[in-house]
Amino acid sequence: MTKSITFDSNRRVAKQLWHRLSPNILRSLRELTSEHELSVASGDVLILDGRWYVTHTGLLRLARRKHCAGIHVRPISAFCDALARRWAFEATVYKSRTCKGFVGYGDADPSNVSFLVQGAEMRVAETRAVNRALRKAYGIGICSVEEIRSVAEPPIFSSEPKKQPPQPANGNGSRTVRDRLCQVIRQHRFDPNSVKSYATDFCGVKTLREATREQVENFVQHLADWAEKDRNALLCQLNSYLGQKEGAA
């Protein structure tokens, strides 16, 4: 049986993640819970700049609960340019076999996608089209996070290694890296399990045990830089890992 999503459970998780929540935010959360059963813990919705946004995962979960009959997606050739990495898609959502369809459009190019998905503009455009069609089909009045981009982007790592402070001679250098990571997590109130999941993806490993010291150092530096540059965008990335199984440390 599917576990029912309650407002109290959503509010509890939301307060753990974002702490201070305004009455308007809570009122909107109550509506999202009662009307659409969107789950904060599962990453269906998140807060950016004081507003709720629905995620692609949340929309797909909603479509599955509502027994969506199908989604048809096609590129719009007149607005696509592979060399310029500019893409546009049309998506049609069919709520039932007799439904005439709800249409949504999405576009993406290097100027309107996040740093994290540079080079994947075609997939972003497709996702945006599907999201808009799903929002129309199921009456979701808030924008999806995949349809926006962060104004401030995290810095791209230089090919030249950054100078590191001298490491203690007693072999406790790994402890220094771990301490710094814990400090970043505490300072910005990040969920440790989400950070761990993001770290494994960033390092390209299945578990953090497989990552090299240099990979972990780069990740910690990346996390700290991005947190200072644009914490909301980083939270968006970390929240996409909510509900996933915790990997081995």
N, C-alpha and C positions, 0 to 999 in steps of 0.2 A: 504493500500500500504506500502511496505517495505521502510523505510527511507534509502536513499543512504548514505554510509559512505564516507566522503571526506577527503582528505589529510589535509586540513586546520583545520578541526575539530579534527582530530587525533593529529596533531602537537600541537594544543592549549592545549588539555588535557595532552599530554605527557610532555609539558613544565611545567604545573602546578604540575605534579607528580614528575618529575625528574629534572626540572629546566634546567641545562646546557646540551644541546644535541649537539653532534659533527656532522659535515657534513655527515659523514658515517652513523651515526644513522638515521639522517633525510632522507638520500637517501634510506636506507633500508625500512624505514617506508613508504616512497612514493610507493615503489614497493609492499609492503605488502597490502597497501590500494588499489592501482589500480588493482593488479592482483587477490587479494583474498577478498577484502572488509572486512578486519579484523579491529575490533574496539578496540581502547585503552580504551575508557570509559566503555565498556562492559566487559573488562577483557580478551579480546581475545589474547592479546599479552602484554608482559611486559619486562622491561630491568633488567638484572642481570649482574653485572661486565662488563658493557659497551656493552652488546650484547642483541639482541632481542630474546625472546623465545615465542613460541606459547603455549597456555594453552589447556587443555582438553575441556574446555567450548568453546573456540574459534574454535577448530576442529569440534566439534559436530554442532555448529551453521553453519559452512561452509558446512558440509555434508548435513544439512537440506536445506540450500539455493540451493545446487546443486542437490537436490532430490535424494540423495543416496538411492539405492534400498534395502540395508541391510548390516548388519555386523554379521559375524559368528565368535564366539570365542570358543576355546576349550583348556583345559589344556594339557600340554605335560607331560605325566606321568613319562617318563624316567628322567625328570629333576625336579620332584616335591618331596619334603620331608616334610610332614606336621609337624613332630616332630621338625625338624630343622627350620621350618617356611620359607622354600625355595620353591618358586613357579615359574613356567614358563608357558606362554600361547602363543598360536598362534591365530592371528586375521586375518580374510579375509574380505576386504571391496569390495562390489559390487556396482559400480557406476550406473549400469543399470541392467535390467533383463537379458540382453545378455552378460554382462561383465563377463570375466573369473575369475576376482578377483585379488586384490592386497593384498599380504600377509605381515604381520609384526609380529615380535616376541618381547616379553617382559618378563623380569625376575625380581624378587625381593626377598630379604632376609634381615635379621636384619642389615647386614653390609652395605647395599646400599640404605636404605630408611631414610627419615628424622625423627627426634625425634617426630614430630607431628603425624606420621602414624605408629609408632611402634605398632605391633600387628595386622596390617591390610595389611600385605605383599601380601596376595593373591589378594586383590582388587587392590593394586598398580601394581602388575604384569599384571593383566588383562588390567588396564588402559594404561599401557605402550605399550602393544601389540596393542591395538586399536589405540593409537596415532600414532605409527609407520606405521600401515597400512593406516590410513587416510592421513598421510603426503605423503606416496608414491602415493596414489590414486590421490591426488589433487596437487601434485607437490610443497609441502611446503618444502623449502630448509633449514629452521631453525629448531633446536631441540625443543622438547616440554619440558616445565619446569618439568613435572612429570617424565621425564626420567633421571633427575639429582638429586643429593642430595647435601645439603649444607655441606661443610667441617667442619664448626664450628657449634656446636649444642647448643641451649639454655640450661641452667642448669635445672635439674629436681628439683622441689620443695622438700625440706626436710619435713618429717613428723612432725618435731619439728617446732613450730611457731617461726618466726623471731621476735627479740625484736623490738618493735615499740617505737618511741620517745613518751614522755608523751603527752597526749592529753590535750588541753585547757579545763579548768573546766567550761567554759561558754557554752559548748555543740556545739562548732563549729568544732568538729573533722571531720565531714563529709566534711566540707569545705576544710580542709587540704588535704584529699584524692583527692578531685576534683581538687584542685590547682596543686597537683603533677601530676595528669593525664594530665591536660592542659599543664603543663610544658614539659612533655615528648612528647606530640603531636607537640608542637611548636618547640622544640629543634631538632626533627628528621623530621619535615615537613610531618607528616602523615595526611591522610585524616580523619577528625573527624568522619564522618559517617561510614567509613570502620572500624575504631577502635570501634565504638559503636556496630556494627554488630558482630565483633569478640568477644567483651566483653560478649554479650548475649550468644553466643555459649560456650565460656569458662566457664561461670558461670552456664550454663545449664538451663537458664530461657528464657521466651518469651520476656520479657522487663526488662530493668535494674532496674525498680522499685521493681521487685520481688527478686532481688539479696540481700543477706545479706551484712552487712558492711565488714565482714571477706572475703567474696567472692570478693568484689570489691577491697579490699586492696591486696589480692593475685594476682588479675588480673593486677593491676597497677605495682606491683613488677615484675611480669612476663614480662609485656610489656617493662619496663625499662631495665631489665636484658638482654632480647633478643635483644633489640635495640642496646645496647652496644656491645653485643657479635657478632651479625651478622645482620646488618640492612637490607641487601639485601634479606635474607631469610624471614625476617619479612614482608618486603614489598610484597614479593610474596604471603604470606598468606593474607595480608590485601587487595591486589588487587583482590583476588578471590571474595571479597564482593562488588566490584564496580558494580553499576547498580542495586543492590538490594534495595528494599524499605527500607527507614530509619525507624528503630524501635523507639518506644517511649522511652524517656529518663527515 
